[in-house]
Amino acid sequence: MTSHDFVVVGAGTAGCVLASRLAQSAEATVLLLEAGGREPLDAAAEPTLWPSLQGTSMDWAGRSVAQAATGTAVAWSRGRGLGGSSAINGMCHLRGHRSSYDVWAESGLTGWGFTDLLPYLKRSENAEGRDPAVRGLGGPLTVRPAVHPHPLSEAAFGAAEETGVPCVSDINSGLDEGFGWADLNIVDGRRQSAADAYLRPVRGLPNLDVVTDALVHRVRLGNGRATGVDYSVGDVLFTADCRSEVVLAAGTVGSAQLLLLSGIGPQSHLREVGVEVLLDLPGVGENLHDHPRSTVVYNATRRVAPGLNNHAETVGLVRSDATLDAPDIQLQVVDIPYHAPALPPRLSVPGRGFTIAFCAATPRSRGSVRLASTEPGAMPRLDPNYYGDSRDVEVMTAALRIARAMGRAPAFDPWRGEEALPGPAVHDDDHGSVRDYLYRSLRTYFHHVGTCRMGADDSAVVDGDLRVRGIDGLRVADASVMPSVVSANTNATVCGIAERAADLLLRR
């Protein structure tokens, strides 16, 4: 048995932020537990190689159940190891439009609107040359647009303007919509994960213990309070006692799974799988959702030189309907052929092509995480319920039309050959063929959120201070607490959530 003030479960993005900030308080002792390994694969540092990390030892390599709408399962990557998903993702450091944060505050979550979270978003970053009123300076994460942008990315700006999408100076500010350069977590030509930025500088502190290959089995509870966790390293079992608080930062899948294994969740499900019910909390594992993503792939009429960055250096936020109050579609130009694994495009020259990727940025469909086994580390039942709400299909239909219009713009004439996906058989005005393509080309955007939803209502899992309802000394601080996904890649927002969580914990 060991004893610490704080036990943080999961050394992904949120866990690295939390452990770093908590350990910088000399009065607090911190234990950080991570199920994955200590050292990343060599490919993890190379920005262009991130697609090759899927399915490796750095990936939990999950898979959804067959989706009711499409009849197919979807591969679900999520990071495993120090840095978590920030060590295998596409390195885009993006905030959503402010509207996707303000809806949290409008639901009754005081302190979680865009203006409220902005100081914590700024605290995480070092964004030189940006407006200091909305961007951070001196934070652990050094973020900037592509240093040597790909010519296709530069052409994308012309294509955006030619299709009526305005170009903006800082699409990552949270204030603008249109087309702009993405900020990237790439420093001196190499990936900068949350472990690189936050954890590495504090690893030598005497009040921080980091244990890798540590599989947490359950949260220990006594008299309505979290008292620690049980975990194993290999075949050896350990107990970590906690004097102050246990913080779950195991991600949207892992945090919900651990609560369920600990007897905290919907009592009917827990009884069904044979877990003793310690707290009936129906919201645990509910509200799972993700950005549904699809792509338009073009043959290239000329050689597409290998990029030096992450393949996706630009991003656009647009509206599917001009009457909407906020953008609900995200676009990216990708300098490689990027598509669902089961839907290979017909390319005239293998590997020579480029992509316009798109997603529904504010999806309505909701699914769940459920235990498939009571064995710690077993893969749970993942059902994001893609396209369960038909409104998401409507948004994606509009997004496909916009992506195709952008791909056909004159700015891409020097590059563009025939459309490889979806191809001429799919017509913009043929709803049936469009829907079929959206179903076949569906892939995750790796932006899973929501299973430990934060809220002011009785069905929420955590309150506005991230405390698990009904249990003292237990909080959740990762993407799982988002009531709804922000209209961007989620990593930057997770940093902001964890920065605020650290403040709440230290203030206590």
C-alpha positions in Angstrom: 0.0 0.0 0.0 1.1 3.5 -0.8 -0.4 6.8 0.3 -0.7 10.1 -1.5 -2.7 13.3 -1.3 -3.9 12.9 -4.9 -4.3 9.8 -7.0 -4.7 10.6 -10.7 -5.8 7.7 -12.9 -4.7 8.0 -16.5 -1.6 9.8 -17.9 -3.2 11.0 -21.1 -3.6 14.7 -21.9 -5.7 15.5 -18.8 -3.7 13.3 -16.5 -0.4 14.9 -17.6 -1.8 18.4 -17.0 -3.2 17.5 -13.6 -0.1 15.7 -12.3 2.1 18.5 -13.4 0.0 21.3 -11.9 -0.7 19.4 -8.6 2.9 18.4 -8.2 4.0 22.0 -8.5 2.4 22.5 -5.2 5.1 21.4 -2.8 2.4 20.6 -0.1 0.8 17.9 -2.3 2.0 14.4 -3.0 0.7 12.9 -6.3 0.5 9.4 -7.7 -0.1 9.2 -11.5 -1.1 5.7 -12.8 -1.0 4.8 -16.5 -2.1 1.5 -18.0 0.3 2.0 -21.0 4.0 2.0 -21.3 6.6 4.6 -20.3 8.4 5.0 -23.6 6.7 6.0 -26.9 7.4 4.3 -30.2 10.0 6.1 -32.4 7.3 6.9 -35.0 5.3 8.9 -32.4 7.7 11.8 -32.6 7.5 12.1 -36.4 4.5 14.3 -37.4 3.8 12.7 -40.7 3.7 9.2 -39.3 0.7 9.6 -36.9 -1.6 7.4 -39.1 0.8 4.5 -38.6 0.3 4.6 -34.8 -3.2 3.3 -35.0 -3.4 -0.3 -33.9 0.0 -0.3 -32.2 1.0 -0.7 -28.5 0.2 3.0 -28.1 -3.4 2.5 -29.0 -6.2 0.7 -27.0 -7.4 -0.3 -30.5 -11.1 -0.6 -29.7 -14.0 -1.2 -32.1 -17.6 0.0 -31.8 -20.5 -2.4 -32.0 -22.2 -2.6 -35.3 -24.1 0.7 -35.7 -27.8 0.6 -36.0 -27.9 3.1 -38.8 -25.1 1.7 -40.9 -24.9 -2.0 -39.9 -21.1 -1.7 -39.7 -18.6 -1.4 -36.8 -16.1 1.5 -36.6 -12.4 1.2 -35.5 -11.9 3.3 -32.4 -8.3 4.5 -31.6 -7.5 6.0 -28.3 -4.1 6.7 -26.8 -2.4 4.4 -24.4 0.8 5.4 -22.6 2.2 8.6 -21.3 0.5 11.4 -23.2 -2.4 9.3 -24.2 -4.1 10.4 -27.3 -1.9 13.5 -27.6 0.9 11.1 -28.4 -0.9 9.5 -31.3 -3.3 12.1 -32.7 -3.0 14.4 -35.7 -1.4 17.2 -33.6 -4.1 19.9 -34.3 -4.4 22.3 -31.4 -7.8 23.8 -32.0 -10.5 25.4 -29.9 -14.1 25.1 -30.9 -16.2 28.2 -31.7 -17.2 30.0 -28.5 -20.8 29.0 -29.1 -20.0 25.3 -28.4 -18.8 26.3 -24.9 -21.5 28.8 -24.2 -24.2 26.2 -24.6 -22.6 24.5 -21.5 -23.2 27.6 -19.4 -26.7 28.0 -20.9 -27.6 24.6 -19.5 -26.9 25.9 -15.9 -23.1 25.1 -15.7 -21.9 28.3 -14.1 -18.2 29.0 -14.9 -18.1 26.9 -18.0 -18.9 29.4 -20.8 -16.2 30.4 -23.3 -15.2 33.5 -21.4 -15.0 31.5 -18.1 -12.8 28.8 -19.6 -10.6 31.1 -21.7 -8.0 31.8 -18.9 -7.4 28.1 -18.7 -7.2 27.6 -22.4 -4.7 30.4 -22.5 -2.7 29.0 -19.6 -2.0 25.8 -21.5 -0.5 27.4 -24.6 2.4 29.4 -25.8 1.0 30.9 -29.1 3.5 33.6 -30.1 2.3 36.3 -32.5 -1.4 35.8 -31.7 -3.7 38.2 -30.0 -2.8 38.1 -26.3 -6.4 39.0 -25.4 -7.6 35.5 -26.4 -4.3 33.5 -26.9 -1.8 32.4 -24.3 1.9 33.1 -23.9 4.4 31.1 -21.9 2.2 28.0 -21.4 3.7 24.5 -21.6 2.3 23.7 -25.1 4.1 25.6 -27.9 1.6 25.9 -30.7 1.9 27.5 -34.1 0.8 27.1 -37.7 2.8 25.0 -40.1 6.3 26.3 -40.4 6.8 24.9 -43.9 3.2 24.6 -45.3 2.3 22.2 -48.0 1.5 23.8 -51.4 -1.9 22.1 -51.3 -2.6 23.8 -48.0 -1.8 27.2 -49.5 -4.1 26.4 -52.5 -6.8 25.6 -50.0 -7.2 29.3 -49.1 -7.9 30.2 -52.6 -10.4 27.4 -52.9 -12.1 28.5 -49.7 -12.5 32.1 -51.0 -13.7 30.8 -54.4 -16.5 28.9 -52.6 -17.6 31.8 -50.4 -15.8 30.7 -47.2 -14.0 33.7 -45.7 -10.4 33.4 -44.7 -9.6 34.5 -41.1 -6.3 35.3 -39.3 -6.8 33.0 -36.3 -9.5 30.3 -36.6 -8.3 28.9 -33.3 -9.3 32.0 -31.3 -12.8 30.7 -30.6 -14.3 33.9 -32.0 -14.2 33.4 -35.7 -15.7 31.2 -38.4 -14.3 30.7 -41.8 -11.0 29.1 -43.0 -7.6 29.4 -41.5 -4.3 27.9 -40.5 -4.5 25.3 -37.7 -2.2 25.6 -34.8 -0.1 22.4 -34.5 1.6 20.7 -31.6 4.8 20.4 -33.5 8.1 21.9 -32.1 11.3 21.8 -34.1 9.9 19.3 -36.5 8.7 16.9 -33.8 5.5 16.1 -32.0 5.0 17.7 -28.6 2.6 15.6 -26.6 1.1 16.5 -23.3 3.7 14.2 -21.7 6.5 16.2 -23.4 5.0 19.6 -22.4 3.6 19.0 -19.0 5.0 15.8 -17.4 8.6 15.7 -18.5 9.6 19.0 -16.8 8.3 17.8 -13.4 9.3 14.1 -13.5 12.1 14.8 -11.0 10.0 16.3 -8.3 10.1 14.3 -5.1 6.4 14.6 -4.5 5.3 13.0 -7.8 5.3 9.3 -8.4 4.5 8.0 -12.0 3.7 4.3 -12.4 3.3 2.9 -15.9 1.9 -0.4 -17.0 -0.5 0.1 -14.1 -4.0 -1.2 -14.7 -6.5 0.2 -12.3 -9.2 -2.3 -11.2 -11.5 -0.1 -9.2 -11.9 2.9 -7.0 -12.0 2.0 -3.3 -15.0 3.4 -1.5 -15.8 3.7 2.2 -18.6 5.6 4.0 -19.5 7.4 0.8 -16.0 8.5 0.1 -13.3 7.5 -2.4 -10.3 6.3 -0.3 -8.0 5.2 -3.1 -7.7 2.7 -5.9 -6.7 -0.9 -6.5 -4.3 -1.5 -9.4 -2.0 -4.2 -10.8 1.4 -4.1 -12.5 1.7 -7.4 -14.3 0.5 -10.0 -11.8 1.2 -8.0 -8.7 -1.7 -6.2 -7.0 -1.4 -2.9 -5.2 -3.5 -0.5 -3.2 -3.0 3.2 -3.4 -4.5 5.1 -0.5 -5.6 8.7 -1.1 -5.8 11.3 1.6 -7.5 14.0 -0.4 -9.0 13.1 -3.8 -9.0 10.5 -6.5 -9.2 12.1 -10.0 -10.2 10.0 -13.0 -8.5 11.2 -16.1 -8.7 7.9 -18.1 -10.7 9.4 -21.0 -14.2 9.1 -22.3 -14.1 5.3 -22.4 -11.7 4.6 -19.5 -13.3 6.9 -16.8 -16.8 5.6 -17.4 -15.6 2.0 -17.5 -13.7 2.4 -14.2 -16.8 4.0 -12.5 -18.9 1.0 -13.6 -16.3 -1.5 -12.4 -16.3 0.3 -9.1 -20.1 -0.2 -8.7 -21.0 3.4 -9.7 -23.5 3.6 -12.5 -27.0 2.4 -13.7 -28.0 -0.2 -11.2 -29.8 -2.3 -13.8 -26.7 -2.6 -16.0 -24.4 -3.3 -13.0 -26.7 -6.1 -11.8 -26.9 -7.5 -15.3 -23.1 -7.9 -15.5 -22.6 -9.0 -11.9 -21.1 -5.8 -10.3 -22.2 -4.9 -6.8 -24.2 -1.6 -6.9 -22.6 0.9 -4.5 -24.2 4.0 -6.1 -27.0 4.1 -8.6 -25.9 6.8 -11.0 -27.8 6.3 -14.2 -25.8 8.8 -16.3 -22.5 6.9 -16.1 -21.7 5.7 -19.6 -24.5 7.5 -21.3 -24.2 10.5 -23.7 -21.3 9.0 -25.6 -20.8 10.8 -28.9 -18.1 11.8 -31.4 -17.7 13.8 -34.6 -18.8 11.6 -37.5 -16.3 12.1 -40.3 -16.1 11.4 -44.0 -13.9 12.5 -46.9 -13.8 13.5 -50.6 -10.7 12.0 -52.2 -9.2 13.3 -55.5 -6.7 11.9 -57.8 -3.7 14.2 -58.2 -2.5 15.2 -61.7 1.0 15.8 -60.4 3.2 14.4 -57.7 2.1 15.4 -54.2 5.4 15.9 -52.4 5.5 14.5 -48.9 4.6 17.1 -46.3 6.7 17.9 -43.3 3.9 18.4 -40.8 0.7 16.5 -39.9 -1.0 16.2 -43.4 -3.8 18.6 -42.2 -2.4 22.1 -41.8 -5.7 24.1 -42.4 -9.2 24.0 -40.9 -12.5 25.6 -41.7 -15.7 26.2 -39.7 -18.8 26.8 -41.7 -22.6 26.6 -41.4 -24.7 24.0 -43.1 -27.5 26.6 -43.1 -27.1 30.3 -43.3 -29.9 30.8 -40.7 -28.0 29.0 -38.0 -26.5 31.0 -35.1 -23.1 29.2 -35.2 -21.0 26.9 -37.4 -21.8 23.2 -37.4 -19.4 21.8 -40.0 -15.6 21.5 -39.9 -13.5 21.1 -43.1 -9.9 20.1 -43.5 -7.6 19.8 -46.5 -5.4 16.7 -46.2 -2.3 16.2 -48.3 -2.7 12.4 -48.6 -5.6 10.2 -49.6 -7.5 9.7 -46.4 -10.6 7.5 -46.2 -12.4 4.8 -44.3 -10.2 1.7 -44.2 -12.9 -0.4 -45.8 -13.4 2.0 -48.7 -10.2 2.3 -50.7 -10.4 4.8 -53.5 -9.5 4.1 -57.1 -6.4 6.2 -57.6 -4.6 6.3 -61.0 -1.3 6.3 -59.2 -1.2 4.4 -55.8 -0.9 6.9 -52.9 -1.1 10.0 -55.2 -4.1 12.0 -54.2 -5.5 14.5 -51.7 -8.5 14.9 -49.6 -11.2 17.3 -48.4 -12.3 15.9 -45.0 -15.5 17.0 -43.2 -17.4 16.4 -40.1 -20.6 17.3 -38.3 -19.1 19.6 -35.7 -22.1 19.7 -33.3 -23.6 16.2 -33.7 -26.9 15.3 -32.0 -26.6 11.4 -31.9 -25.9 9.9 -28.5 -24.8 6.4 -27.5 -23.2 4.6 -24.6 -20.3 2.8 -23.0 -21.2 -0.5 -21.2 -19.3 -3.2 -19.6 -18.8 -6.4 -21.7 -16.9 -8.0 -18.9 -16.0 -7.4 -15.3 -12.4 -8.1 -16.0 -10.2 -4.9 -15.6 -8.7 -3.9 -19.0 -11.3 -5.9 -21.0 -12.7 -3.9 -24.0 -16.1 -2.5 -23.1 -19.1 -2.3 -25.4 -18.8 0.9 -27.4 -21.8 2.3 -29.1 -21.5 5.9 -30.3 -24.8 5.5 -32.2 -23.5 7.4 -35.3 -26.4 8.8 -37.4 -28.9 7.7 -34.7 -30.3 11.2 -35.1 -31.2 11.9 -38.7 -30.2 15.6 -38.3 -26.6 14.5 -38.3 -27.1 12.9 -41.8 -28.6 16.2 -43.0 -25.6 18.2 -41.7 -23.2 15.7 -43.3 -25.1 15.9 -46.6 -24.6 19.6 -46.6 -20.9 19.2 -45.6 -20.3 16.8 -48.5 -21.8 19.3 -50.9 -19.5 22.1 -49.5 -16.4 19.9 -49.5 -17.0 18.9 -53.2 -17.6 22.6 -54.1 -14.3 23.4 -52.5 -12.5 20.5 -54.2 -13.8 21.6 -57.6 -12.7 25.2 -57.1 -10.2 26.7 -59.6 -7.5 27.0 -57.0 -7.1 23.3 -57.1 -7.0 23.0 -60.9 -3.2 22.5 -61.0 -3.6 19.5 -58.6 -7.0 18.0 -59.2 -7.8 15.0 -61.3 -10.9 12.8 -61.2 -12.8 12.4 -58.0 -11.9 9.0 -56.5 -14.4 9.1 -53.6 -17.3 9.3 -53.6 -17.0 9.3 -57.4 -19.5 10.1 -60.2 -22.1 7.6 -59.1 -22.9 9.7 -56.0 -24.9 12.8 -57.0 -25.4 15.8 -54.7 -29.1 15.9 -55.4 -29.6 12.1 -54.9 -30.3 11.7 -51.2 -30.2 7.9 -51.4 -26.7 7.7 -53.0 -25.4 10.4 -50.7 -26.7 8.7 -47.5 -25.3 5.4 -48.7 -21.8 7.0 -49.2 -21.9 8.7 -45.8 -22.7 5.4 -44.2 -20.0 3.5 -46.1 -17.3 6.2 -45.6 -17.9 6.9 -41.9 -15.0 6.9 -39.6 -14.3 8.2 -36.1 -12.7 11.6 -35.7 -11.2 10.3 -32.4 -13.2 13.0 -30.5 -15.1 10.8 -28.1 -16.7 12.7 -25.3 -19.6 12.8 -22.8 -19.9 9.6 -20.8 -19.4 11.3 -17.4 -21.4 14.3 -18.3 -21.1 17.5 -16.3 -24.4 19.1 -15.5 -26.6 20.9 -13.0 -29.4 18.3 -13.3 -30.1 15.1 -11.5 -29.0 12.9 -14.4 -25.5 14.4 -14.6 -22.5 12.3 -13.5 -20.4 15.2 -12.2 -21.3 18.7 -11.0 -19.8 22.0 -12.1 -16.8 21.4 -9.9 -16.2 18.0 -11.5 -17.2 16.1 -8.4 -18.9 12.7 -8.9 -22.4 13.2 -7.5 -23.0 11.2 -4.4 -19.4 10.3 -3.7 -17.0 12.5 -1.8 -13.3 12.7 -2.7 -13.8 11.6 -6.3 -13.7 13.8 -9.5 -13.5 13.2 -13.2 -11.5 15.7 -15.3 -11.2 14.7 -19.0 -13.2 14.7 -22.2 -15.9 12.5 -20.7 -17.3 15.5 -18.7 -18.1 17.5 -21.8 -21.9 17.7 -22.0 -21.6 18.2 -25.8 -18.5 18.1 -28.0 -16.9 21.4 -29.0 -16.8 22.3 -32.6 -13.2 21.3 -33.1 -10.6 18.7 -32.3 -10.9 18.1 -28.5 -7.3 18.0 -27.2 -7.0 21.8 -26.6 -10.3 21.8 -24.7 -9.2 18.8 -22.6 -6.1 20.8 -21.6 -8.4 23.7 -20.5 -10.7 21.4 -18.5 -7.7 19.8 -16.7 -6.1 23.2 -16.0 -9.4 24.3 -14.3 -9.7 21.0 -12.5 -6.2 21.5 -11.0 -7.2 24.9 -9.8 -10.3 23.5 -8.2 -8.3 20.8 -6.4 -5.5 23.1 -5.2 -8.0 25.7 -4.0 -9.6 23.0 -1.9 
